[in-house]
């Protein structure tokens, strides 16, 4: 549950599959694939991940903090 990949990869890939298929060697996941809208959706997904972790008694680190460290 504390691995950020479960939130950082599936959503941007699904929402950018057309761009990825068009030119997979040029698509930059973190630069091209995470727009402001997708970033806000990732934040909401992370909040849900943190809430689930809390329900199970886990003290999870928010993704933004993980990316900054």
CORMO-V79665 format. One record per helix or strand. SS is the DSSP state (A for helix, B for strand). FROM is the first residue (numbers start at 1). TO is the last residue. If there is no record, write none. Layout:
BEGIN
ss = {SS/SS}
from = {FROM/FROM}
to = {TO/TO}
END
This chain:
BEGIN
ss = {A/A/A/A/A/A}
from = {5/10/17/29/36/63}
to = {8/15/22/32/55/68}
END
